[in-house]
Every structure is written in C-alpha cells, then in structure tokens.
Amino acid sequence: MHNESISKMGGRIRKQRERLGMTREEFSCQIDISPQFLAEIENGKKGMSYVTLYKICDRFNISADYILMGRERTNNVPTLASDILSNIPDEYLPMVEDVLKSFVQVIATAKSKRDNKI
C-alpha cells in the first residue's frame, strides 16, 4: 500500500479517536493492540491488518470506506446514535435496547396503517 494512503488512513483513525474523546491507551485497549502500535498507525509509520481494521470499524461504528478512502457517510443517524449510546451506562443498555425495539415496532405499525390507507 502506498505510504501516502497509509498516512491518510492513520490520520482518519486519529480524527475518529479524538472525536470519541479517547486516549490512545483507551482506544487501543478496545481493539487489542498496543498504544505504541496505534501511534504508529495514526502517524502513518505502519499499516494494519484487515483484522485490526475490522475491530476498529466494528467496535467504534466507523465505516471502513471512511478509513480506507475518506468517504464520509451521507446519513449521520448511525454516528448520532452511536454518540448517544456511548454515553449510556452499561447497566441501562438492556432497557435502552427494549425501548428501541418497541420504538421500531411502533414505527412499523404506523407505516403499515398509513400504507393501507393509501
């Protein structure tokens, strides 16, 4: 992979880590790499495996397309939802999940009723 691409990917990862308000230690711990290796990735000194890329995308809800190519999402709902959910204490998450499932069900029911009237 071209060094410029590696450098840009590292910069995008740093940007997302900082957006999340996380230190290198906190971020790297979440994806099972060392803070030193994360620093090398962020500074464009080293590339990463697809496993590390997957862990970053999965754990922090970051698009691989964004990290690899710099393409931003056009829909900010996943990012907004992720930002909100990341601030909820873990013990509340099962209740939040129940509320969200109920909310989706209400929306689906309302849509179905509206579609049947048309």
Biopython code that builds the backbone (N, CA, C, O; Angstrom):
import numpy as np
from Bio.PDB.StructureBuilder import StructureBuilder

atoms = [
    (1, "MET", "N", (0.846, -1.181, 0.000)),
    (1, "MET", "CA", (0.000, 0.000, 0.000)),
    (1, "MET", "C", (0.889, 1.241, 0.000)),
    (1, "MET", "O", (1.935, 1.260, 0.648)),
    (2, "HIS", "N", (0.488, 2.233, -0.699)),
    (2, "HIS", "CA", (1.252, 3.469, -0.833)),
    (2, "HIS", "C", (1.348, 4.185, 0.515)),
    (2, "HIS", "O", (0.370, 4.235, 1.262)),
    (3, "ASN", "N", (2.532, 4.743, 0.829)),
    (3, "ASN", "CA", (2.756, 5.413, 2.117)),
    (3, "ASN", "C", (1.790, 6.558, 2.364)),
    (3, "ASN", "O", (1.356, 6.773, 3.496)),
    (4, "GLU", "N", (1.449, 7.300, 1.307)),
    (4, "GLU", "CA", (0.512, 8.420, 1.468)),
    (4, "GLU", "C", (-0.861, 7.915, 1.903)),
    (4, "GLU", "O", (-1.521, 8.546, 2.729)),
    (5, "SER", "N", (-1.293, 6.786, 1.355)),
    (5, "SER", "CA", (-2.578, 6.199, 1.737)),
    (5, "SER", "C", (-2.563, 5.754, 3.191)),
    (5, "SER", "O", (-3.525, 5.974, 3.926)),
    (6, "ILE", "N", (-1.469, 5.129, 3.601)),
    (6, "ILE", "CA", (-1.338, 4.684, 4.991)),
    (6, "ILE", "C", (-1.385, 5.883, 5.925)),
    (6, "ILE", "O", (-2.028, 5.835, 6.973)),
    (7, "SER", "N", (-0.713, 6.944, 5.550)),
    (7, "SER", "CA", (-0.700, 8.159, 6.363)),
    (7, "SER", "C", (-2.097, 8.765, 6.483)),
    (7, "SER", "O", (-2.502, 9.188, 7.566)),
    (8, "LYS", "N", (-2.832, 8.806, 5.374)),
    (8, "LYS", "CA", (-4.190, 9.360, 5.399)),
    (8, "LYS", "C", (-5.124, 8.499, 6.244)),
    (8, "LYS", "O", (-5.948, 9.020, 6.996)),
    (9, "MET", "N", (-4.992, 7.170, 6.118)),
    (9, "MET", "CA", (-5.825, 6.283, 6.931)),
    (9, "MET", "C", (-5.534, 6.498, 8.411)),
    (9, "MET", "O", (-6.453, 6.577, 9.226)),
    (10, "GLY", "N", (-4.268, 6.591, 8.748)),
    (10, "GLY", "CA", (-3.889, 6.832, 10.138)),
    (10, "GLY", "C", (-4.460, 8.135, 10.664)),
    (10, "GLY", "O", (-4.921, 8.203, 11.804)),
    (11, "GLY", "N", (-4.428, 9.164, 9.839)),
    (11, "GLY", "CA", (-4.992, 10.455, 10.232)),
    (11, "GLY", "C", (-6.488, 10.380, 10.473)),
    (11, "GLY", "O", (-7.012, 11.014, 11.389)),
    (12, "ARG", "N", (-7.180, 9.593, 9.637)),
    (12, "ARG", "CA", (-8.631, 9.448, 9.827)),
    (12, "ARG", "C", (-8.939, 8.671, 11.105)),
    (12, "ARG", "O", (-9.911, 8.972, 11.798)),
    (13, "ILE", "N", (-8.115, 7.676, 11.415)),
    (13, "ILE", "CA", (-8.313, 6.932, 12.664)),
    (13, "ILE", "C", (-8.079, 7.853, 13.854)),
    (13, "ILE", "O", (-8.855, 7.839, 14.809)),
    (14, "ARG", "N", (-7.022, 8.650, 13.806)),
    (14, "ARG", "CA", (-6.749, 9.602, 14.887)),
    (14, "ARG", "C", (-7.931, 10.568, 15.056)),
    (14, "ARG", "O", (-8.369, 10.834, 16.175)),
    (15, "LYS", "N", (-8.430, 11.078, 13.952)),
    (15, "LYS", "CA", (-9.551, 12.020, 13.987)),
    (15, "LYS", "C", (-10.763, 11.396, 14.684)),
    (15, "LYS", "O", (-11.417, 12.044, 15.501)),
    (16, "GLN", "N", (-11.054, 10.146, 14.359)),
    (16, "GLN", "CA", (-12.201, 9.481, 14.978)),
    (16, "GLN", "C", (-11.948, 9.206, 16.461)),
    (16, "GLN", "O", (-12.852, 9.355, 17.283)),
    (17, "ARG", "N", (-10.738, 8.810, 16.799)),
    (17, "ARG", "CA", (-10.403, 8.573, 18.214)),
    (17, "ARG", "C", (-10.578, 9.853, 19.014)),
    (17, "ARG", "O", (-11.144, 9.838, 20.107)),
    (18, "GLU", "N", (-10.092, 10.955, 18.468)),
    (18, "GLU", "CA", (-10.215, 12.242, 19.159)),
    (18, "GLU", "C", (-11.671, 12.691, 19.231)),
    (18, "GLU", "O", (-12.093, 13.277, 20.228)),
    (19, "ARG", "N", (-12.446, 12.417, 18.170)),
    (19, "ARG", "CA", (-13.871, 12.744, 18.179)),
    (19, "ARG", "C", (-14.582, 11.992, 19.303)),
    (19, "ARG", "O", (-15.514, 12.508, 19.920)),
    (20, "LEU", "N", (-14.130, 10.770, 19.556)),
    (20, "LEU", "CA", (-14.710, 9.964, 20.630)),
    (20, "LEU", "C", (-14.197, 10.381, 22.007)),
    (20, "LEU", "O", (-14.692, 9.903, 23.028)),
    (21, "GLY", "N", (-13.213, 11.267, 22.034)),
    (21, "GLY", "CA", (-12.658, 11.730, 23.305)),
    (21, "GLY", "C", (-11.847, 10.670, 24.022)),
    (21, "GLY", "O", (-11.807, 10.638, 25.252)),
    (22, "MET", "N", (-11.199, 9.800, 23.257)),
    (22, "MET", "CA", (-10.448, 8.696, 23.847)),
    (22, "MET", "C", (-8.949, 8.926, 23.720)),
    (22, "MET", "O", (-8.469, 9.526, 22.757)),
    (23, "THR", "N", (-8.226, 8.434, 24.714)),
    (23, "THR", "CA", (-6.767, 8.432, 24.639)),
    (23, "THR", "C", (-6.339, 7.258, 23.756)),
    (23, "THR", "O", (-7.140, 6.376, 23.448)),
    (24, "ARG", "N", (-5.089, 7.259, 23.364)),
    (24, "ARG", "CA", (-4.574, 6.117, 22.595)),
    (24, "ARG", "C", (-4.673, 4.836, 23.423)),
    (24, "ARG", "O", (-4.974, 3.765, 22.895)),
    (25, "GLU", "N", (-4.420, 4.958, 24.710)),
    (25, "GLU", "CA", (-4.474, 3.786, 25.583)),
    (25, "GLU", "C", (-5.882, 3.206, 25.614)),
    (25, "GLU", "O", (-6.060, 1.994, 25.492)),
    (26, "GLU", "N", (-6.878, 4.065, 25.776)),
    (26, "GLU", "CA", (-8.270, 3.603, 25.837)),
    (26, "GLU", "C", (-8.694, 2.972, 24.511)),
    (26, "GLU", "O", (-9.281, 1.890, 24.488)),
    (27, "PHE", "N", (-8.393, 3.651, 23.425)),
    (27, "PHE", "CA", (-8.786, 3.185, 22.095)),
    (27, "PHE", "C", (-8.113, 1.859, 21.769)),
    (27, "PHE", "O", (-8.771, 0.913, 21.336)),
    (28, "SER", "N", (-6.801, 1.791, 21.979)),
    (28, "SER", "CA", (-6.051, 0.582, 21.626)),
    (28, "SER", "C", (-6.480, -0.614, 22.472)),
    (28, "SER", "O", (-6.498, -1.744, 21.984)),
    (29, "CYS", "N", (-6.821, -0.372, 23.724)),
    (29, "CYS", "CA", (-7.284, -1.452, 24.604)),
    (29, "CYS", "C", (-8.563, -2.084, 24.054)),
    (29, "CYS", "O", (-8.749, -3.298, 24.142)),
    (30, "GLN", "N", (-9.434, -1.264, 23.491)),
    (30, "GLN", "CA", (-10.711, -1.745, 22.955)),
    (30, "GLN", "C", (-10.539, -2.650, 21.731)),
    (30, "GLN", "O", (-11.419, -3.455, 21.427)),
    (31, "ILE", "N", (-9.420, -2.519, 21.038)),
    (31, "ILE", "CA", (-9.212, -3.308, 19.816)),
    (31, "ILE", "C", (-8.010, -4.254, 19.928)),
    (31, "ILE", "O", (-7.544, -4.806, 18.932)),
    (32, "ASP", "N", (-7.528, -4.426, 21.140)),
    (32, "ASP", "CA", (-6.467, -5.404, 21.430)),
    (32, "ASP", "C", (-5.166, -5.167, 20.662)),
    (32, "ASP", "O", (-4.563, -6.102, 20.136)),
    (33, "ILE", "N", (-4.744, -3.898, 20.607)),
    (33, "ILE", "CA", (-3.411, -3.589, 20.085)),
    (33, "ILE", "C", (-2.724, -2.691, 21.108)),
    (33, "ILE", "O", (-3.376, -2.158, 22.005)),
    (34, "SER", "N", (-1.432, -2.525, 20.979)),
    (34, "SER", "CA", (-0.705, -1.682, 21.931)),
    (34, "SER", "C", (-0.879, -0.207, 21.569)),
    (34, "SER", "O", (-1.084, 0.125, 20.402)),
    (35, "PRO", "N", (-0.799, 0.675, 22.566)),
    (35, "PRO", "CA", (-0.850, 2.116, 22.276)),
    (35, "PRO", "C", (0.264, 2.537, 21.315)),
    (35, "PRO", "O", (0.064, 3.423, 20.484)),
    (36, "GLN", "N", (1.427, 1.908, 21.425)),
    (36, "GLN", "CA", (2.551, 2.216, 20.530)),
    (36, "GLN", "C", (2.201, 1.883, 19.086)),
    (36, "GLN", "O", (2.477, 2.670, 18.180)),
    (37, "PHE", "N", (1.590, 0.714, 18.868)),
    (37, "PHE", "CA", (1.207, 0.328, 17.512)),
    (37, "PHE", "C", (0.142, 1.280, 16.973)),
    (37, "PHE", "O", (0.185, 1.656, 15.802)),
    (38, "LEU", "N", (-0.812, 1.670, 17.815)),
    (38, "LEU", "CA", (-1.827, 2.636, 17.388)),
    (38, "LEU", "C", (-1.166, 3.950, 16.983)),
    (38, "LEU", "O", (-1.539, 4.543, 15.971)),
    (39, "ALA", "N", (-0.197, 4.406, 17.756)),
    (39, "ALA", "CA", (0.518, 5.644, 17.419)),
    (39, "ALA", "C", (1.208, 5.510, 16.061)),
    (39, "ALA", "O", (1.196, 6.445, 15.259)),
    (40, "GLU", "N", (1.805, 4.352, 15.807)),
    (40, "GLU", "CA", (2.474, 4.134, 14.519)),
    (40, "GLU", "C", (1.476, 4.126, 13.363)),
    (40, "GLU", "O", (1.773, 4.625, 12.277)),
    (41, "ILE", "N", (0.292, 3.559, 13.599)),
    (41, "ILE", "CA", (-0.762, 3.583, 12.577)),
    (41, "ILE", "C", (-1.209, 5.019, 12.335)),
    (41, "ILE", "O", (-1.273, 5.474, 11.193)),
    (42, "GLU", "N", (-1.519, 5.734, 13.423)),
    (42, "GLU", "CA", (-2.008, 7.109, 13.304)),
    (42, "GLU", "C", (-0.996, 8.030, 12.627)),
    (42, "GLU", "O", (-1.373, 8.956, 11.909)),
    (43, "ASN", "N", (0.270, 7.774, 12.857)),
    (43, "ASN", "CA", (1.324, 8.615, 12.276)),
    (43, "ASN", "C", (1.770, 8.148, 10.889)),
    (43, "ASN", "O", (2.695, 8.714, 10.306)),
    (44, "GLY", "N", (1.106, 7.109, 10.364)),
    (44, "GLY", "CA", (1.418, 6.633, 9.019)),
    (44, "GLY", "C", (2.715, 5.873, 8.913)),
    (44, "GLY", "O", (3.238, 5.689, 7.814)),
    (45, "LYS", "N", (3.248, 5.425, 10.043)),
    (45, "LYS", "CA", (4.512, 4.692, 10.027)),
    (45, "LYS", "C", (4.300, 3.208, 9.739)),
    (45, "LYS", "O", (5.191, 2.541, 9.213)),
    (46, "LYS", "N", (3.115, 2.691, 10.087)),
    (46, "LYS", "CA", (2.803, 1.281, 9.852)),
    (46, "LYS", "C", (1.369, 1.163, 9.355)),
    (46, "LYS", "O", (0.498, 1.973, 9.672)),
    (47, "GLY", "N", (1.162, 0.113, 8.560)),
    (47, "GLY", "CA", (-0.182, -0.236, 8.138)),
    (47, "GLY", "C", (-0.801, -1.166, 9.163)),
    (47, "GLY", "O", (-0.194, -1.466, 10.192)),
    (48, "MET", "N", (-2.000, -1.615, 8.880)),
    (48, "MET", "CA", (-2.678, -2.522, 9.808)),
    (48, "MET", "C", (-3.272, -3.688, 9.036)),
    (48, "MET", "O", (-3.477, -3.610, 7.825)),
    (49, "SER", "N", (-3.541, -4.755, 9.748)),
    (49, "SER", "CA", (-4.163, -5.924, 9.134)),
    (49, "SER", "C", (-5.654, -5.664, 8.950)),
    (49, "SER", "O", (-6.222, -4.744, 9.538)),
    (50, "TYR", "N", (-6.270, -6.499, 8.119)),
    (50, "TYR", "CA", (-7.714, -6.375, 7.955)),
    (50, "TYR", "C", (-8.433, -6.698, 9.260)),
    (50, "TYR", "O", (-9.530, -6.191, 9.495)),
    (51, "VAL", "N", (-7.842, -7.526, 10.111)),
    (51, "VAL", "CA", (-8.445, -7.845, 11.408)),
    (51, "VAL", "C", (-8.493, -6.592, 12.280)),
    (51, "VAL", "O", (-9.512, -6.318, 12.915)),
    (52, "THR", "N", (-7.413, -5.839, 12.314)),
    (52, "THR", "CA", (-7.387, -4.594, 13.092)),
    (52, "THR", "C", (-8.371, -3.591, 12.513)),
    (52, "THR", "O", (-9.086, -2.925, 13.261)),
    (53, "LEU", "N", (-8.418, -3.474, 11.202)),
    (53, "LEU", "CA", (-9.383, -2.578, 10.561)),
    (53, "LEU", "C", (-10.807, -2.980, 10.938)),
    (53, "LEU", "O", (-11.628, -2.129, 11.279)),
    (54, "TYR", "N", (-11.093, -4.273, 10.876)),
    (54, "TYR", "CA", (-12.421, -4.770, 11.235)),
    (54, "TYR", "C", (-12.764, -4.418, 12.682)),
    (54, "TYR", "O", (-13.869, -3.957, 12.968)),
    (55, "LYS", "N", (-11.820, -4.636, 13.588)),
    (55, "LYS", "CA", (-12.072, -4.336, 15.000)),
    (55, "LYS", "C", (-12.380, -2.858, 15.207)),
    (55, "LYS", "O", (-13.284, -2.511, 15.966)),
    (56, "ILE", "N", (-11.635, -1.990, 14.538)),
    (56, "ILE", "CA", (-11.873, -0.548, 14.658)),
    (56, "ILE", "C", (-13.272, -0.206, 14.156)),
    (56, "ILE", "O", (-14.027, 0.501, 14.823)),
    (57, "CYS", "N", (-13.606, -0.711, 12.983)),
    (57, "CYS", "CA", (-14.913, -0.409, 12.391)),
    (57, "CYS", "C", (-16.049, -0.952, 13.246)),
    (57, "CYS", "O", (-17.032, -0.256, 13.499)),
    (58, "ASP", "N", (-15.909, -2.191, 13.687)),
    (58, "ASP", "CA", (-16.965, -2.837, 14.462)),
    (58, "ASP", "C", (-17.133, -2.208, 15.837)),
    (58, "ASP", "O", (-18.252, -1.897, 16.244)),
    (59, "ARG", "N", (-16.048, -2.020, 16.546)),
    (59, "ARG", "CA", (-16.124, -1.514, 17.921)),
    (59, "ARG", "C", (-16.587, -0.066, 17.988)),
    (59, "ARG", "O", (-17.317, 0.307, 18.906)),
    (60, "PHE", "N", (-16.173, 0.750, 17.031)),
    (60, "PHE", "CA", (-16.457, 2.184, 17.120)),
    (60, "PHE", "C", (-17.454, 2.667, 16.072)),
    (60, "PHE", "O", (-17.653, 3.870, 15.905)),
    (61, "ASN", "N", (-18.083, 1.721, 15.365)),
    (61, "ASN", "CA", (-19.087, 2.054, 14.352)),
    (61, "ASN", "C", (-18.546, 3.083, 13.354)),
    (61, "ASN", "O", (-19.187, 4.092, 13.061)),
    (62, "ILE", "N", (-17.368, 2.798, 12.854)),
    (62, "ILE", "CA", (-16.728, 3.656, 11.859)),
    (62, "ILE", "C", (-16.736, 2.901, 10.534)),
    (62, "ILE", "O", (-16.405, 1.715, 10.495)),
    (63, "SER", "N", (-17.101, 3.558, 9.478)),
    (63, "SER", "CA", (-17.156, 2.943, 8.160)),
    (63, "SER", "C", (-15.749, 2.620, 7.650)),
    (63, "SER", "O", (-14.855, 3.465, 7.690)),
    (64, "ALA", "N", (-15.569, 1.393, 7.175)),
    (64, "ALA", "CA", (-14.285, 1.027, 6.562)),
    (64, "ALA", "C", (-14.042, 1.886, 5.326)),
    (64, "ALA", "O", (-12.899, 2.209, 5.001)),
    (65, "ASP", "N", (-15.111, 2.251, 4.645)),
    (65, "ASP", "CA", (-14.994, 3.120, 3.475)),
    (65, "ASP", "C", (-14.395, 4.468, 3.877)),
    (65, "ASP", "O", (-13.599, 5.049, 3.139)),
    (66, "TYR", "N", (-14.784, 4.954, 5.049)),
    (66, "TYR", "CA", (-14.228, 6.219, 5.529)),
    (66, "TYR", "C", (-12.734, 6.061, 5.838)),
    (66, "TYR", "O", (-11.921, 6.883, 5.416)),
    (67, "ILE", "N", (-12.378, 5.007, 6.571)),
    (67, "ILE", "CA", (-10.971, 4.826, 6.941)),
    (67, "ILE", "C", (-10.103, 4.617, 5.699)),
    (67, "ILE", "O", (-9.040, 5.224, 5.572)),
    (68, "LEU", "N", (-10.554, 3.768, 4.795)),
    (68, "LEU", "CA", (-9.744, 3.434, 3.625)),
    (68, "LEU", "C", (-9.714, 4.529, 2.567)),
    (68, "LEU", "O", (-8.663, 4.819, 1.995)),
    (69, "MET", "N", (-10.870, 5.137, 2.307)),
    (69, "MET", "CA", (-10.980, 6.062, 1.179)),
    (69, "MET", "C", (-11.315, 7.499, 1.571)),
    (69, "MET", "O", (-11.239, 8.406, 0.742)),
    (70, "GLY", "N", (-11.684, 7.705, 2.832)),
    (70, "GLY", "CA", (-12.036, 9.053, 3.272)),
    (70, "GLY", "C", (-13.451, 9.458, 2.922)),
    (70, "GLY", "O", (-13.797, 10.635, 3.022)),
    (71, "ARG", "N", (-14.275, 8.508, 2.515)),
    (71, "ARG", "CA", (-15.657, 8.808, 2.142)),
    (71, "ARG", "C", (-16.517, 8.880, 3.389)),
    (71, "ARG", "O", (-16.657, 7.906, 4.129)),
    (72, "GLU", "N", (-17.088, 10.053, 3.604)),
    (72, "GLU", "CA", (-17.967, 10.267, 4.757)),
    (72, "GLU", "C", (-19.331, 9.655, 4.483)),
    (72, "GLU", "O", (-19.754, 9.549, 3.332)),
    (73, "ARG", "N", (-20.010, 9.258, 5.537)),
    (73, "ARG", "CA", (-21.394, 8.815, 5.407)),
    (73, "ARG", "C", (-22.264, 10.011, 5.079)),
    (73, "ARG", "O", (-22.035, 11.116, 5.571)),
    (74, "THR", "N", (-23.252, 9.783, 4.254)),
    (74, "THR", "CA", (-24.186, 10.864, 3.957)),
    (74, "THR", "C", (-25.301, 10.896, 4.985)),
    (74, "THR", "O", (-25.993, 11.906, 5.115)),
    (75, "ASN", "N", (-25.484, 9.821, 5.707)),
    (75, "ASN", "CA", (-26.529, 9.739, 6.720)),
    (75, "ASN", "C", (-25.845, 9.701, 8.079)),
    (75, "ASN", "O", (-25.117, 8.754, 8.374)),
    (76, "ASN", "N", (-26.063, 10.700, 8.899)),
    (76, "ASN", "CA", (-25.392, 10.783, 10.193)),
    (76, "ASN", "C", (-26.140, 10.090, 11.317)),
    (76, "ASN", "O", (-25.718, 10.167, 12.471)),
    (77, "VAL", "N", (-27.249, 9.409, 11.007)),
    (77, "VAL", "CA", (-28.017, 8.740, 12.052)),
    (77, "VAL", "C", (-27.175, 7.697, 12.780)),
    (77, "VAL", "O", (-27.183, 7.688, 14.011)),
    (78, "PRO", "N", (-26.440, 6.807, 12.080)),
    (78, "PRO", "CA", (-25.627, 5.843, 12.825)),
    (78, "PRO", "C", (-24.599, 6.513, 13.736)),
    (78, "PRO", "O", (-24.377, 6.063, 14.860)),
    (79, "THR", "N", (-23.981, 7.570, 13.261)),
    (79, "THR", "CA", (-22.991, 8.272, 14.072)),
    (79, "THR", "C", (-23.655, 8.940, 15.264)),
    (79, "THR", "O", (-23.145, 8.864, 16.382)),
    (80, "LEU", "N", (-24.785, 9.592, 15.037)),
    (80, "LEU", "CA", (-25.514, 10.244, 16.120)),
    (80, "LEU", "C", (-25.958, 9.219, 17.154)),
    (80, "LEU", "O", (-25.778, 9.424, 18.354)),
    (81, "ALA", "N", (-26.537, 8.117, 16.688)),
    (81, "ALA", "CA", (-26.988, 7.071, 17.604)),
    (81, "ALA", "C", (-25.815, 6.502, 18.392)),
    (81, "ALA", "O", (-25.922, 6.272, 19.597)),
    (82, "SER", "N", (-24.708, 6.277, 17.717)),
    (82, "SER", "CA", (-23.521, 5.751, 18.389)),
    (82, "SER", "C", (-23.016, 6.716, 19.455)),
    (82, "SER", "O", (-22.656, 6.302, 20.557)),
    (83, "ASP", "N", (-22.990, 8.002, 19.122)),
    (83, "ASP", "CA", (-22.539, 9.006, 20.091)),
    (83, "ASP", "C", (-23.434, 9.016, 21.323)),
    (83, "ASP", "O", (-22.948, 9.095, 22.451)),
    (84, "ILE", "N", (-24.742, 8.935, 21.104)),
    (84, "ILE", "CA", (-25.688, 8.940, 22.228)),
    (84, "ILE", "C", (-25.518, 7.674, 23.061)),
    (84, "ILE", "O", (-25.417, 7.739, 24.286)),
    (85, "LEU", "N", (-25.487, 6.529, 22.395)),
    (85, "LEU", "CA", (-25.403, 5.255, 23.109)),
    (85, "LEU", "C", (-24.084, 5.087, 23.851)),
    (85, "LEU", "O", (-24.036, 4.414, 24.881)),
    (86, "SER", "N", (-23.022, 5.684, 23.346)),
    (86, "SER", "CA", (-21.725, 5.523, 24.008)),
    (86, "SER", "C", (-21.678, 6.216, 25.362)),
    (86, "SER", "O", (-20.787, 5.943, 26.167)),
    (87, "ASN", "N", (-22.627, 7.109, 25.622)),
    (87, "ASN", "CA", (-22.657, 7.821, 26.904)),
    (87, "ASN", "C", (-23.624, 7.214, 27.908)),
    (87, "ASN", "O", (-23.775, 7.735, 29.014)),
    (88, "ILE", "N", (-24.279, 6.123, 27.541)),
    (88, "ILE", "CA", (-25.238, 5.473, 28.436)),
    (88, "ILE", "C", (-24.502, 4.431, 29.277)),
    (88, "ILE", "O", (-23.746, 3.621, 28.742)),
    (89, "PRO", "N", (-24.723, 4.452, 30.593)),
    (89, "PRO", "CA", (-24.085, 3.440, 31.448)),
    (89, "PRO", "C", (-24.478, 2.023, 31.013)),
    (89, "PRO", "O", (-25.614, 1.785, 30.602)),
    (90, "ASP", "N", (-23.543, 1.103, 31.108)),
    (90, "ASP", "CA", (-23.764, -0.275, 30.653)),
    (90, "ASP", "C", (-24.996, -0.921, 31.265)),
    (90, "ASP", "O", (-25.686, -1.691, 30.597)),
    (91, "GLU", "N", (-25.281, -0.619, 32.526)),
    (91, "GLU", "CA", (-26.419, -1.272, 33.177)),
    (91, "GLU", "C", (-27.761, -0.844, 32.578)),
    (91, "GLU", "O", (-28.770, -1.521, 32.779)),
    (92, "TYR", "N", (-27.782, 0.276, 31.840)),
    (92, "TYR", "CA", (-29.021, 0.749, 31.208)),
    (92, "TYR", "C", (-29.201, 0.203, 29.797)),
    (92, "TYR", "O", (-30.296, 0.300, 29.241)),
    (93, "LEU", "N", (-28.172, -0.360, 29.213)),
    (93, "LEU", "CA", (-28.233, -0.774, 27.814)),
    (93, "LEU", "C", (-29.333, -1.793, 27.508)),
    (93, "LEU", "O", (-29.978, -1.670, 26.467)),
    (94, "PRO", "N", (-29.583, -2.802, 28.370)),
    (94, "PRO", "CA", (-30.701, -3.709, 28.066)),
    (94, "PRO", "C", (-32.047, -2.978, 28.002)),
    (94, "PRO", "O", (-32.884, -3.298, 27.158)),
    (95, "MET", "N", (-32.256, -2.005, 28.883)),
    (95, "MET", "CA", (-33.505, -1.239, 28.850)),
    (95, "MET", "C", (-33.579, -0.379, 27.597)),
    (95, "MET", "O", (-34.640, -0.262, 26.983)),
    (96, "VAL", "N", (-32.466, 0.217, 27.219)),
    (96, "VAL", "CA", (-32.427, 1.043, 26.005)),
    (96, "VAL", "C", (-32.738, 0.180, 24.787)),
    (96, "VAL", "O", (-33.468, 0.604, 23.891)),
    (97, "GLU", "N", (-32.187, -1.024, 24.756)),
    (97, "GLU", "CA", (-32.459, -1.935, 23.644)),
    (97, "GLU", "C", (-33.949, -2.257, 23.559)),
    (97, "GLU", "O", (-34.520, -2.265, 22.468)),
    (98, "ASP", "N", (-34.586, -2.524, 24.712)),
    (98, "ASP", "CA", (-36.027, -2.799, 24.729)),
    (98, "ASP", "C", (-36.831, -1.608, 24.218)),
    (98, "ASP", "O", (-37.770, -1.774, 23.439)),
    (99, "VAL", "N", (-36.459, -0.407, 24.660)),
    (99, "VAL", "CA", (-37.162, 0.805, 24.223)),
    (99, "VAL", "C", (-37.007, 0.993, 22.713)),
    (99, "VAL", "O", (-37.977, 1.309, 22.024)),
    (100, "LEU", "N", (-35.800, 0.801, 22.205)),
    (100, "LEU", "CA", (-35.568, 0.964, 20.768)),
    (100, "LEU", "C", (-36.349, -0.060, 19.949)),
    (100, "LEU", "O", (-36.905, 0.278, 18.903)),
    (101, "LYS", "N", (-36.395, -1.308, 20.415)),
    (101, "LYS", "CA", (-37.174, -2.333, 19.709)),
    (101, "LYS", "C", (-38.650, -1.950, 19.684)),
    (101, "LYS", "O", (-39.315, -2.090, 18.658)),
    (102, "SER", "N", (-39.162, -1.465, 20.818)),
    (102, "SER", "CA", (-40.559, -1.027, 20.877)),
    (102, "SER", "C", (-40.798, 0.141, 19.932)),
    (102, "SER", "O", (-41.816, 0.188, 19.241)),
    (103, "PHE", "N", (-39.870, 1.077, 19.901)),
    (103, "PHE", "CA", (-39.982, 2.246, 19.034)),
    (103, "PHE", "C", (-40.035, 1.828, 17.563)),
    (103, "PHE", "O", (-40.860, 2.333, 16.802)),
    (104, "VAL", "N", (-39.168, 0.919, 17.171)),
    (104, "VAL", "CA", (-39.151, 0.438, 15.785)),
    (104, "VAL", "C", (-40.466, -0.258, 15.456)),
    (104, "VAL", "O", (-40.995, -0.104, 14.355)),
    (105, "GLN", "N", (-40.989, -1.021, 16.403)),
    (105, "GLN", "CA", (-42.261, -1.715, 16.190)),
    (105, "GLN", "C", (-43.405, -0.714, 16.008)),
    (105, "GLN", "O", (-44.255, -0.907, 15.140)),
    (106, "VAL", "N", (-43.437, 0.344, 16.809)),
    (106, "VAL", "CA", (-44.465, 1.380, 16.681)),
    (106, "VAL", "C", (-44.363, 2.052, 15.313)),
    (106, "VAL", "O", (-45.381, 2.288, 14.662)),
    (107, "ILE", "N", (-43.156, 2.357, 14.880)),
    (107, "ILE", "CA", (-42.966, 2.988, 13.570)),
    (107, "ILE", "C", (-43.444, 2.059, 12.453)),
    (107, "ILE", "O", (-44.117, 2.503, 11.522)),
    (108, "ALA", "N", (-43.103, 0.787, 12.543)),
    (108, "ALA", "CA", (-43.518, -0.172, 11.516)),
    (108, "ALA", "C", (-45.035, -0.298, 11.473)),
    (108, "ALA", "O", (-45.620, -0.376, 10.393)),
    (109, "THR", "N", (-45.675, -0.319, 12.638)),
    (109, "THR", "CA", (-47.138, -0.396, 12.702)),
    (109, "THR", "C", (-47.772, 0.846, 12.095)),
    (109, "THR", "O", (-48.723, 0.741, 11.321)),
    (110, "ALA", "N", (-47.260, 2.014, 12.436)),
    (110, "ALA", "CA", (-47.786, 3.270, 11.893)),
    (110, "ALA", "C", (-47.609, 3.316, 10.378)),
    (110, "ALA", "O", (-48.509, 3.757, 9.663)),
    (111, "LYS", "N", (-46.472, 2.870, 9.891)),
    (111, "LYS", "CA", (-46.228, 2.860, 8.442)),
    (111, "LYS", "C", (-47.194, 1.913, 7.755)),
    (111, "LYS", "O", (-47.740, 2.235, 6.700)),
    (112, "SER", "N", (-47.405, 0.751, 8.346)),
    (112, "SER", "CA", (-48.320, -0.228, 7.769)),
    (112, "SER", "C", (-49.739, 0.330, 7.694)),
    (112, "SER", "O", (-50.425, 0.156, 6.687)),
    (113, "LYS", "N", (-50.175, 0.998, 8.757)),
    (113, "LYS", "CA", (-51.516, 1.596, 8.767)),
    (113, "LYS", "C", (-51.620, 2.684, 7.709)),
    (113, "LYS", "O", (-52.625, 2.777, 7.003)),
    (114, "ARG", "N", (-50.589, 3.502, 7.599)),
    (114, "ARG", "CA", (-50.590, 4.579, 6.608)),
    (114, "ARG", "C", (-50.608, 4.006, 5.195)),
    (114, "ARG", "O", (-51.333, 4.503, 4.333)),
    (115, "ASP", "N", (-49.817, 2.967, 4.954)),
    (115, "ASP", "CA", (-49.761, 2.355, 3.626)),
    (115, "ASP", "C", (-51.097, 1.724, 3.241)),
    (115, "ASP", "O", (-51.468, 1.726, 2.067)),
    (116, "ASN", "N", (-51.814, 1.188, 4.214)),
    (116, "ASN", "CA", (-53.110, 0.560, 3.941)),
    (116, "ASN", "C", (-54.190, 1.586, 3.630)),
    (116, "ASN", "O", (-55.180, 1.254, 2.979)),
    (117, "LYS", "N", (-54.021, 2.827, 4.081)),
    (117, "LYS", "CA", (-54.991, 3.891, 3.815)),
    (117, "LYS", "C", (-54.823, 4.463, 2.420)),
    (117, "LYS", "O", (-55.759, 5.024, 1.850)),
    (118, "ILE", "N", (-53.629, 4.318, 1.877)),
    (118, "ILE", "CA", (-53.338, 4.928, 0.569)),
    (118, "ILE", "C", (-53.917, 4.113, -0.555)),
    (118, "ILE", "O", (-53.769, 4.477, -1.722)),
]
sb = StructureBuilder()
sb.init_structure("model")
sb.init_model(0)
sb.init_chain("A")
sb.init_seg("    ")
for serial, (resi, resn, name, xyz) in enumerate(atoms, 1):
    if name == "N":
        sb.init_residue(resn, " ", resi, " ")
    sb.init_atom(name, np.array(xyz, "f"), 0.0, 1.0, " ", f" {name:<3s}", serial, name[0])
structure = sb.get_structure()
